[in-house]
Amino acid sequence: WGKGSDGNMICKAGIWGDDKDKCLATKPTQSASTPYLDKLVTLGSWMNKYLQDDDGSLKFATAAGSKETWLITDAGDGKVYIKSEEGNGRLLEDSSAGMQGGKFKSGTVKLLTKGEPPGDWQKWTLEEADDGKVLITSFFEKQLQDHLGTAGLSSNKGQW
């Protein structure tokens, strides 16, 4: 953001605050993450449960409270970090299990251990889906899912 040659404010991403004098995004993104940046959210599943940080373990809860609250922050290049509000800011990650057939094989979804620096495995893309839903896709192109009450990853873009 900044001032143009005519003295008027320029917001490169075109996302303005309510008062129209504050630019909310300073660079374009490649995903639907922009509306959620720096916002507290709950991650609801197809089973009407909420992803929870239960002292470092991922679970699903029937109601949304502080343990089910997540902060979406900018990770650059159209990606976001998904940070637990309850667990001292632990980041959600796709725990890769190595390579298979020349491609990354996804492991499980977990929380980054406190004190570890973030990397690509903690980067996610948010993509608008039908009915106001959002697909949460890992660095390894797997979608976050509720697999019958267990947090997991899927290559299928279904309503998980």
C-alpha positions as CSV (number, residue, x, y, z in Angstrom):
1,W,0.0,0.0,0.0
2,G,1.1,3.6,-0.3
3,K,0.3,6.9,-2.1
4,G,0.0,7.2,-5.8
5,S,1.3,10.1,-7.9
6,D,-2.0,11.9,-7.4
7,G,-1.7,11.7,-3.6
8,N,-4.5,9.1,-3.2
9,M,-4.0,5.9,-1.2
10,I,-3.3,2.7,-3.2
11,C,-4.1,-0.7,-1.9
12,K,-2.4,-3.2,-4.2
13,A,-4.6,-6.1,-3.1
14,G,-7.7,-3.9,-3.1
15,I,-8.8,-5.0,0.3
16,W,-9.7,-2.0,2.4
17,G,-10.8,-1.7,6.1
18,D,-14.2,-0.4,7.0
19,D,-13.0,3.2,7.2
20,K,-11.5,3.0,3.6
21,D,-8.2,4.5,4.8
22,K,-6.5,1.3,6.0
23,C,-5.3,-1.3,3.5
24,L,-5.9,-4.7,5.0
25,A,-3.7,-6.7,2.5
26,T,-0.4,-5.4,1.2
27,K,0.2,-8.0,-1.5
28,P,-2.0,-10.1,-3.8
29,T,-2.5,-13.7,-2.7
30,Q,-3.1,-16.8,-4.8
31,S,-5.8,-18.2,-2.6
32,A,-8.9,-17.4,-0.7
33,S,-6.8,-16.9,2.4
34,T,-7.0,-13.1,2.4
35,P,-10.4,-12.8,4.1
36,Y,-9.2,-15.0,6.9
37,L,-5.8,-13.5,7.5
38,D,-5.2,-12.4,11.1
39,K,-8.6,-13.7,12.1
40,L,-9.6,-16.1,14.8
41,V,-11.6,-19.0,13.3
42,T,-13.0,-22.4,14.2
43,L,-12.4,-25.4,11.9
44,G,-15.7,-27.2,11.6
45,S,-16.0,-30.6,10.0
46,W,-18.7,-32.4,8.0
47,M,-19.7,-34.2,11.2
48,N,-20.4,-30.8,12.9
49,K,-17.3,-31.2,15.1
50,Y,-14.5,-28.7,15.7
51,L,-10.8,-29.3,15.4
52,Q,-9.2,-28.9,18.9
53,D,-5.7,-28.5,20.3
54,D,-6.0,-30.7,23.4
55,D,-2.6,-30.0,25.0
56,G,-0.7,-30.7,21.8
57,S,-3.0,-33.5,20.5
58,L,-5.5,-33.0,17.7
59,K,-9.0,-34.1,18.5
60,F,-12.5,-33.1,17.5
61,A,-15.0,-31.5,19.9
62,T,-18.8,-31.1,19.8
63,A,-18.7,-27.5,20.8
64,A,-16.3,-24.6,19.9
65,G,-14.4,-22.9,22.7
66,S,-10.9,-21.6,23.2
67,K,-9.3,-25.0,22.5
68,E,-11.1,-25.0,19.1
69,T,-10.0,-21.5,18.1
70,W,-7.3,-21.0,15.5
71,L,-5.5,-17.9,14.1
72,I,-4.8,-17.7,10.4
73,T,-1.5,-15.9,9.6
74,D,0.3,-15.1,6.5
75,A,3.0,-17.6,5.4
76,G,3.8,-15.8,2.1
77,D,3.2,-16.9,-1.5
78,G,-0.6,-17.3,-0.9
79,K,-0.1,-19.7,1.9
80,V,-1.1,-19.4,5.6
81,Y,-0.1,-20.8,8.9
82,I,-2.9,-22.2,11.1
83,K,-2.0,-21.5,14.7
84,S,-3.7,-22.8,17.8
85,E,-4.8,-20.1,20.2
86,E,-5.0,-22.4,23.2
87,G,-1.7,-24.3,22.9
88,N,0.9,-21.5,23.0
89,G,0.6,-20.9,19.3
90,R,1.4,-24.4,18.0
91,L,1.2,-24.6,14.2
92,L,-0.9,-27.2,12.3
93,E,1.3,-29.3,10.0
94,D,1.3,-32.1,7.4
95,S,3.8,-34.5,8.9
96,S,5.3,-35.9,5.7
97,A,6.4,-39.5,5.7
98,G,8.9,-39.1,2.8
99,M,8.8,-39.9,-0.9
100,Q,6.9,-42.5,-2.8
101,G,6.9,-42.9,-6.6
102,G,8.7,-39.6,-7.0
103,K,6.1,-37.7,-5.0
104,F,5.8,-36.7,-1.4
105,K,3.8,-39.1,0.6
106,S,1.7,-37.4,3.2
107,G,1.7,-38.7,6.8
108,T,-0.6,-37.5,9.5
109,V,-1.7,-34.1,10.5
110,K,-0.3,-32.9,13.8
111,L,0.9,-29.8,15.7
112,L,4.4,-28.5,15.4
113,T,6.4,-29.1,18.6
114,K,6.8,-25.9,20.6
115,G,10.1,-24.1,19.9
116,E,10.6,-25.6,16.4
117,P,10.8,-23.1,13.6
118,P,8.1,-23.2,11.0
119,G,8.8,-24.5,7.5
120,D,6.9,-25.7,4.4
121,W,5.2,-28.5,6.2
122,Q,3.2,-26.0,8.3
123,K,2.0,-24.0,5.2
124,W,-1.6,-24.4,4.0
125,T,-3.8,-23.0,1.2
126,L,-7.4,-22.0,1.8
127,E,-9.7,-22.4,-1.2
128,E,-13.3,-21.4,-1.4
129,A,-15.7,-24.4,-1.9
130,D,-19.4,-24.7,-2.2
131,D,-21.9,-23.2,0.4
132,G,-19.3,-21.0,2.1
133,K,-17.1,-23.9,3.0
134,V,-13.3,-23.7,2.7
135,L,-10.9,-26.5,1.6
136,I,-7.7,-26.5,3.7
137,T,-4.9,-27.9,1.6
138,S,-1.4,-28.8,2.9
139,F,2.0,-28.1,1.4
140,F,1.9,-31.7,0.1
141,E,-1.5,-31.1,-1.7
142,K,-3.6,-33.1,0.8
143,Q,-6.9,-31.8,2.3
144,L,-7.4,-31.6,6.1
145,Q,-10.3,-33.9,7.0
146,D,-12.3,-35.3,9.9
147,H,-12.0,-39.1,9.3
148,L,-14.8,-40.3,11.6
149,G,-13.5,-38.2,14.5
150,T,-9.8,-38.4,13.8
151,A,-7.9,-35.5,12.1
152,G,-6.4,-36.7,8.9
153,L,-5.3,-35.8,5.4
154,S,-6.9,-36.9,2.1
155,S,-6.2,-36.4,-1.6
156,N,-9.9,-36.4,-2.1
157,K,-11.5,-32.9,-2.1
158,G,-14.8,-34.2,-0.6
159,Q,-16.6,-32.6,2.3
160,W,-14.5,-33.9,5.1
